[in-house]
C-alpha cells in the first residue's frame, strides 16, 4: 500500500492483507541498499497469523519517494512517523543490518512506541570499510559486488536457494542494481557514523532478541554478542553456517527465531 510519511509517498508491503491498526503491529526494516522485498516470507507469515504488517521501502528506496535519510537518528524518527501515519500507536520492530540500528535507535528515542525488538545481523559498531564506502560514493558496481559477496554465506554462493532455479547472489545484486545512485553510499555512511548503539541498548526495558549469523562477514557474530551484553535480559540466537543475508539464506530458521 501507499501512505504518506512526512509529506512523501511511501510504499509499504503488508504481507498480502489489508493493514488493520487494531491488530498487533509489526514493522520490518530492511538493510542498506535494499527494500521491502527482503521480507517476502516474513511479512506474509505475520500478516496471516494475527498481525498488522508494515514493511516499508525506506525514503529514497524501492518505490518510496523522497531522498534517502543520512543518519540513523533521522531514520528512527521517520520510523516513528510511519507508525503514526499508519494509524497505530506502537509496534514491534524487526530490523536487519542497518534496519537493526534503526529499530534500536527508534526504541531509545521513542520508547513508548516500541513493544519489542528483533535485531538481525546487528553490531555494537557497524564499521564499513573505506574501499566499500569509496566505491559506493562513486556508484561503482564493485560496491554492489562487495556487498553481495561479503553479505552472503558460502551456502548461498553454492546454489543453496530453497526456491529451485534461483541464485541468491544474483538476486541480491539485482535489488542493489535497482537502487538509485547515491543511496547505497548514504546508507553505508549512516551505519558507519552511528555510535549510539551501546548507549541505546542500555536504555531498553522491552523484550529483545538478537539473531546472528555464525559466518557473518559484514557484522560478525562477536560484535552482535557485544551488543547483546549491553541489553538486560536479551535473547541471542546464532544461526550456524549462516552469513549476513540470513533472511534469504535461512528463511525458515529466521522465522522460527522470530516466532519463539
C-alpha positions as a LaTeX table, in Angstrom:
\begin{tabular}{lrrr}
\hline
Residue & $x$ (\AA) & $y$ (\AA) & $z$ (\AA) \\
\hline
Unk1 & 0.00 & 0.00 & 0.00 \\
Unk2 & 0.98 & 3.65 & $-0.33$ \\
Unk3 & 0.86 & 6.01 & 2.64 \\
Unk4 & 2.24 & 9.50 & 3.16 \\
Unk5 & 5.02 & 9.89 & 5.72 \\
Unk6 & 6.48 & 13.35 & 6.39 \\
Unk7 & 4.98 & 14.61 & 3.15 \\
Unk8 & 6.34 & 11.86 & 0.88 \\
Unk9 & 4.60 & 8.89 & $-0.72$ \\
Unk10 & 5.88 & 5.71 & 0.92 \\
Unk11 & 5.44 & 2.16 & $-0.32$ \\
Unk12 & 4.69 & $-0.34$ & 2.44 \\
Unk13 & 4.30 & $-4.10$ & 1.99 \\
Unk14 & 1.59 & $-5.52$ & 4.25 \\
Unk15 & 2.03 & $-9.25$ & 3.68 \\
Unk16 & $-0.95$ & $-9.71$ & 1.40 \\
Unk17 & $-3.58$ & $-8.46$ & 3.85 \\
Unk18 & $-5.06$ & $-5.03$ & 4.42 \\
Unk19 & $-3.39$ & $-3.18$ & 7.26 \\
Unk20 & $-5.55$ & $-3.17$ & 10.40 \\
Unk21 & $-4.09$ & $-1.00$ & 13.20 \\
Unk22 & $-6.35$ & $-2.69$ & 15.75 \\
Unk23 & $-4.11$ & $-5.79$ & 15.49 \\
Unk24 & $-0.62$ & $-6.07$ & 16.98 \\
Unk25 & 1.60 & $-4.10$ & 14.62 \\
Unk26 & 4.92 & $-5.40$ & 13.28 \\
Unk27 & 7.31 & $-3.10$ & 11.39 \\
Unk28 & 10.10 & $-4.75$ & 9.36 \\
Unk29 & 13.06 & $-2.55$ & 8.41 \\
Unk30 & 15.43 & $-3.52$ & 5.59 \\
Unk31 & 19.18 & $-3.04$ & 5.34 \\
Unk32 & 21.42 & $-0.71$ & 3.36 \\
Unk33 & 20.62 & $-0.51$ & $-0.35$ \\
Unk34 & 17.75 & $-2.98$ & $-0.17$ \\
Unk35 & 13.96 & $-2.64$ & 0.04 \\
Unk36 & 10.87 & $-4.33$ & 1.46 \\
Unk37 & 11.27 & $-7.37$ & $-0.82$ \\
Unk38 & 13.84 & $-8.56$ & 1.75 \\
Unk39 & 10.91 & $-9.62$ & 3.93 \\
Unk40 & 8.80 & $-11.54$ & 1.35 \\
Unk41 & 8.31 & $-14.64$ & 3.52 \\
Unk42 & 8.19 & $-12.98$ & 6.92 \\
Unk43 & 5.63 & $-10.31$ & 6.08 \\
Unk44 & 3.22 & $-12.96$ & 4.81 \\
Unk45 & 3.61 & $-15.15$ & 7.90 \\
Unk46 & 2.91 & $-12.32$ & 10.32 \\
Unk47 & 0.03 & $-10.94$ & 8.23 \\
Unk48 & $-1.64$ & $-14.35$ & 8.16 \\
Unk49 & $-1.11$ & $-15.02$ & 11.87 \\
Unk50 & $-2.90$ & $-12.19$ & 13.58 \\
Unk51 & $-0.63$ & $-9.21$ & 12.98 \\
Unk52 & $-0.81$ & $-5.95$ & 11.06 \\
Unk53 & 2.35 & $-5.64$ & 8.96 \\
Unk54 & 4.31 & $-2.61$ & 7.78 \\
Unk55 & 7.43 & $-3.37$ & 5.73 \\
Unk56 & 8.39 & $-0.03$ & 4.16 \\
Unk57 & 10.72 & 0.87 & 1.39 \\
Unk58 & 12.71 & 3.45 & 3.35 \\
Unk59 & 12.79 & 7.00 & 1.91 \\
Unk60 & 14.52 & 7.06 & $-1.46$ \\
Unk61 & 14.50 & 3.26 & $-1.71$ \\
Unk62 & 12.40 & 0.97 & $-3.89$ \\
Unk63 & 9.02 & 2.54 & $-4.62$ \\
Unk64 & 9.20 & 5.24 & $-1.92$ \\
Unk65 & 9.64 & 8.91 & $-2.79$ \\
Unk66 & 11.92 & 11.42 & $-1.11$ \\
Unk67 & 15.64 & 11.44 & $-0.52$ \\
Unk68 & 17.48 & 8.77 & 1.44 \\
Unk69 & 17.95 & 9.97 & 5.01 \\
Unk70 & 21.53 & 10.47 & 6.09 \\
Unk71 & 21.57 & 9.42 & 9.76 \\
Unk72 & 20.27 & 6.55 & 11.83 \\
Unk73 & 18.66 & 9.09 & 14.17 \\
Unk74 & 16.68 & 10.61 & 11.27 \\
Unk75 & 15.62 & 7.15 & 10.12 \\
Unk76 & 14.49 & 6.32 & 13.66 \\
Unk77 & 12.33 & 9.44 & 13.82 \\
Unk78 & 10.97 & 8.58 & 10.37 \\
Unk79 & 10.03 & 5.10 & 11.63 \\
Unk80 & 8.07 & 6.62 & 14.49 \\
Unk81 & 6.33 & 8.90 & 11.97 \\
Unk82 & 5.50 & 5.85 & 9.81 \\
Unk83 & 3.76 & 4.12 & 12.72 \\
Unk84 & 1.69 & 7.23 & 13.43 \\
Unk85 & 0.89 & 7.76 & 9.72 \\
Unk86 & $-0.44$ & 4.20 & 9.53 \\
Unk87 & $-2.88$ & 4.92 & 12.37 \\
Unk88 & $-1.05$ & 2.89 & 15.02 \\
Unk89 & 0.39 & 3.96 & 18.36 \\
Unk90 & 3.05 & 1.30 & 18.92 \\
Unk91 & 4.74 & $-1.61$ & 17.17 \\
Unk92 & 7.15 & $-4.47$ & 17.40 \\
Unk93 & 10.23 & $-3.61$ & 15.32 \\
Unk94 & 12.19 & $-6.18$ & 13.33 \\
Unk95 & 15.30 & $-4.83$ & 11.63 \\
Unk96 & 18.11 & $-6.30$ & 9.56 \\
Unk97 & 21.62 & $-4.78$ & 9.47 \\
Unk98 & 21.07 & $-1.02$ & 9.02 \\
Unk99 & 17.44 & $-1.76$ & 9.89 \\
Unk100 & 18.56 & $-3.23$ & 13.22 \\
Unk101 & 20.29 & 0.05 & 14.09 \\
Unk102 & 17.17 & 1.99 & 13.07 \\
Unk103 & 15.00 & $-0.26$ & 15.24 \\
Unk104 & 17.36 & 0.09 & 18.20 \\
Unk105 & 17.54 & 3.87 & 17.92 \\
Unk106 & 13.76 & 4.15 & 17.48 \\
Unk107 & 13.25 & 2.25 & 20.74 \\
Unk108 & 15.68 & 4.56 & 22.52 \\
Unk109 & 14.21 & 7.80 & 21.11 \\
Unk110 & 10.54 & 6.76 & 21.19 \\
Unk111 & 10.29 & 4.13 & 23.96 \\
Unk112 & 6.51 & 4.35 & 24.34 \\
Unk113 & 6.06 & 3.39 & 20.69 \\
Unk114 & 8.12 & 0.16 & 20.66 \\
Unk115 & 6.85 & $-3.02$ & 22.31 \\
Unk116 & 9.60 & $-5.46$ & 21.31 \\
Unk117 & 12.79 & $-5.59$ & 19.23 \\
Unk118 & 14.19 & $-8.28$ & 16.96 \\
Unk119 & 17.64 & $-7.35$ & 15.67 \\
Unk120 & 19.04 & $-9.39$ & 12.76 \\
Unk121 & 22.73 & $-9.03$ & 11.97 \\
Unk122 & 23.24 & $-6.14$ & 14.41 \\
Unk123 & 26.54 & $-4.82$ & 15.74 \\
Unk124 & 27.75 & $-2.68$ & 18.60 \\
Unk125 & 29.54 & $-0.62$ & 15.93 \\
Unk126 & 28.76 & $-1.19$ & 12.24 \\
Unk127 & 32.05 & $-0.16$ & 10.69 \\
Unk128 & 32.13 & $-0.03$ & 6.88 \\
Unk129 & 35.44 & $-0.50$ & 5.06 \\
Unk130 & 36.89 & 2.56 & 3.29 \\
Unk131 & 37.08 & 0.80 & $-0.09$ \\
Unk132 & 33.38 & $-0.08$ & 0.03 \\
Unk133 & 32.46 & 3.47 & 1.06 \\
Unk134 & 34.63 & 4.96 & $-1.70$ \\
Unk135 & 33.22 & 2.73 & $-4.44$ \\
Unk136 & 29.65 & 3.23 & $-3.23$ \\
Unk137 & 30.14 & 7.00 & $-3.31$ \\
Unk138 & 31.37 & 6.73 & $-6.91$ \\
Unk139 & 28.41 & 4.46 & $-7.80$ \\
Unk140 & 30.81 & 1.73 & $-8.90$ \\
Unk141 & 29.42 & $-1.76$ & $-9.46$ \\
Unk142 & 32.29 & $-3.05$ & $-7.34$ \\
Unk143 & 30.41 & $-1.76$ & $-4.30$ \\
Unk144 & 27.45 & $-3.98$ & $-5.19$ \\
Unk145 & 29.86 & $-6.87$ & $-5.72$ \\
Unk146 & 31.39 & $-6.34$ & $-2.28$ \\
Unk147 & 28.02 & $-6.19$ & $-0.51$ \\
Unk148 & 26.71 & $-9.30$ & $-2.23$ \\
Unk149 & 29.93 & $-11.33$ & $-1.86$ \\
Unk150 & 30.54 & $-10.41$ & 1.79 \\
Unk151 & 26.87 & $-10.43$ & 2.67 \\
Unk152 & 26.04 & $-13.96$ & 1.59 \\
Unk153 & 27.43 & $-17.08$ & 3.23 \\
Unk154 & 29.10 & $-19.98$ & 1.45 \\
Unk155 & 25.85 & $-21.96$ & 1.18 \\
Unk156 & 24.25 & $-19.14$ & $-0.82$ \\
Unk157 & 27.17 & $-18.97$ & $-3.26$ \\
Unk158 & 26.89 & $-22.71$ & $-3.94$ \\
Unk159 & 23.28 & $-22.52$ & $-5.08$ \\
Unk160 & 21.60 & $-23.21$ & $-1.78$ \\
Unk161 & 18.35 & $-21.36$ & $-2.52$ \\
Unk162 & 15.20 & $-23.05$ & $-1.24$ \\
Unk163 & 13.44 & $-21.90$ & $-4.42$ \\
Unk164 & 14.55 & $-24.19$ & $-7.29$ \\
Unk165 & 16.32 & $-22.38$ & $-10.12$ \\
Unk166 & 17.11 & $-19.22$ & $-8.16$ \\
Unk167 & 20.57 & $-17.95$ & $-7.21$ \\
Unk168 & 20.71 & $-15.85$ & $-4.06$ \\
Unk169 & 23.82 & $-13.96$ & $-5.14$ \\
Unk170 & 22.28 & $-12.73$ & $-8.39$ \\
Unk171 & 19.01 & $-11.91$ & $-6.64$ \\
Unk172 & 20.81 & $-9.66$ & $-4.16$ \\
Unk173 & 22.72 & $-7.96$ & $-6.98$ \\
Unk174 & 19.56 & $-7.21$ & $-8.97$ \\
Unk175 & 17.97 & $-5.43$ & $-5.98$ \\
Unk176 & 21.14 & $-3.42$ & $-5.32$ \\
Unk177 & 21.46 & $-2.52$ & $-9.02$ \\
Unk178 & 17.94 & $-1.09$ & $-8.95$ \\
Unk179 & 18.83 & 1.21 & $-6.05$ \\
Unk180 & 19.04 & 4.88 & $-7.03$ \\
Unk181 & 22.52 & 6.39 & $-7.44$ \\
Unk182 & 23.99 & 7.54 & $-4.14$ \\
Unk183 & 21.54 & 5.67 & $-1.92$ \\
Unk184 & 23.84 & 2.76 & $-1.06$ \\
Unk185 & 26.60 & 5.17 & $-0.05$ \\
Unk186 & 24.19 & 7.24 & 2.05 \\
Unk187 & 23.05 & 4.11 & 3.87 \\
Unk188 & 26.53 & 2.73 & 4.44 \\
Unk189 & 27.79 & 6.09 & 5.63 \\
Unk190 & 24.89 & 6.33 & 8.11 \\
Unk191 & 25.82 & 2.90 & 9.53 \\
Unk192 & 29.50 & 3.79 & 9.70 \\
Unk193 & 28.81 & 7.06 & 11.53 \\
Unk194 & 26.35 & 5.66 & 14.08 \\
Unk195 & 27.98 & 5.40 & 17.52 \\
Unk196 & 24.95 & 5.24 & 19.83 \\
Unk197 & 24.19 & 1.52 & 19.78 \\
Unk198 & 25.56 & 0.64 & 23.21 \\
Unk199 & 24.01 & 3.71 & 24.86 \\
Unk200 & 20.66 & 2.97 & 23.21 \\
Unk201 & 20.90 & $-0.69$ & 24.25 \\
Unk202 & 21.38 & 0.27 & 27.89 \\
Unk203 & 18.07 & 2.16 & 27.86 \\
Unk204 & 15.91 & $-0.77$ & 26.74 \\
Unk205 & 13.26 & $-2.23$ & 29.03 \\
Unk206 & 11.42 & $-4.40$ & 26.49 \\
Unk207 & 11.94 & $-7.95$ & 25.15 \\
Unk208 & 14.87 & $-8.06$ & 22.71 \\
Unk209 & 16.05 & $-10.92$ & 20.50 \\
Unk210 & 19.29 & $-10.77$ & 18.53 \\
Unk211 & 19.64 & $-13.16$ & 15.56 \\
Unk212 & 23.24 & $-13.58$ & 14.42 \\
Unk213 & 24.89 & $-15.44$ & 11.54 \\
Unk214 & 27.76 & $-17.65$ & 12.63 \\
Unk215 & 29.70 & $-16.83$ & 9.44 \\
Unk216 & 28.57 & $-13.23$ & 9.02 \\
Unk217 & 31.45 & $-11.31$ & 7.39 \\
Unk218 & 29.70 & $-7.91$ & 7.44 \\
Unk219 & 28.58 & $-7.76$ & 11.07 \\
Unk220 & 30.48 & $-10.61$ & 12.75 \\
Unk221 & 28.68 & $-12.53$ & 15.46 \\
Unk222 & 31.16 & $-11.33$ & 18.09 \\
Unk223 & 30.02 & $-7.74$ & 17.52 \\
Unk224 & 26.38 & $-8.78$ & 17.85 \\
Unk225 & 27.22 & $-10.56$ & 21.10 \\
Unk226 & 28.89 & $-7.39$ & 22.39 \\
Unk227 & 25.64 & $-5.54$ & 21.75 \\
Unk228 & 23.63 & $-8.32$ & 23.41 \\
Unk229 & 25.77 & $-7.99$ & 26.53 \\
Unk230 & 24.59 & $-4.39$ & 26.88 \\
Unk231 & 20.87 & $-5.33$ & 26.75 \\
Unk232 & 19.49 & $-6.61$ & 30.04 \\
Unk233 & 17.53 & $-9.85$ & 29.62 \\
Unk234 & 18.11 & $-10.11$ & 25.87 \\
Unk235 & 17.97 & $-13.41$ & 24.00 \\
Unk236 & 20.55 & $-14.35$ & 21.36 \\
Unk237 & 20.10 & $-16.89$ & 18.56 \\
Unk238 & 23.15 & $-17.85$ & 16.46 \\
Unk239 & 22.34 & $-19.48$ & 13.13 \\
Unk240 & 25.07 & $-21.99$ & 12.17 \\
Unk241 & 26.90 & $-21.70$ & 8.85 \\
Unk242 & 24.96 & $-18.54$ & 8.02 \\
Unk243 & 26.12 & $-15.22$ & 6.58 \\
Unk244 & 24.71 & $-11.72$ & 6.83 \\
Unk245 & 21.75 & $-12.14$ & 4.45 \\
Unk246 & 20.09 & $-14.60$ & 6.80 \\
Unk247 & 16.51 & $-13.91$ & 5.65 \\
Unk248 & 17.22 & $-15.48$ & 2.25 \\
Unk249 & 19.91 & $-17.94$ & 3.38 \\
Unk250 & 17.92 & $-19.38$ & 6.31 \\
Unk251 & 14.36 & $-18.03$ & 5.99 \\
Unk252 & 12.70 & $-20.81$ & 7.99 \\
Unk253 & 15.22 & $-20.63$ & 10.83 \\
Unk254 & 14.87 & $-16.84$ & 10.99 \\
Unk255 & 11.09 & $-17.16$ & 11.12 \\
Unk256 & 11.36 & $-19.77$ & 13.88 \\
Unk257 & 13.56 & $-17.40$ & 15.90 \\
Unk258 & 11.08 & $-14.56$ & 15.40 \\
Unk259 & 8.14 & $-16.79$ & 16.42 \\
Unk260 & 9.81 & $-18.16$ & 19.56 \\
\hline
\end{tabular}
